[in-house]
């Protein structure tokens, strides 16, 4: 199992700076995960936080995960039906 952790350049983790690759690099991060998974025969499992993220994550992930906080996010759950 692979875990990717991204940290601020100054080494300090905080709520603003430790939120992954950011909007600009989301596709590149998913491409990295997909390449590693394909190379080692693994699955990509990624959590979907919103409807706007669903098409991009579904393009690269084998399993879409919905967290417990989003179990009543009905627009997101209904969008999953169409994937």
PyMOL commands that set and color helices and strands:
alter all, ss='L'
color gray80, all
select helices_A, chain A and resi 26-40+51-60+68-70+74-80
alter helices_A, ss='H'
color red, helices_A
select strands_A, chain A and resi 45-47+63-65
alter strands_A, ss='S'
color yellow, strands_A
deselect
rebuild
show_as cartoon
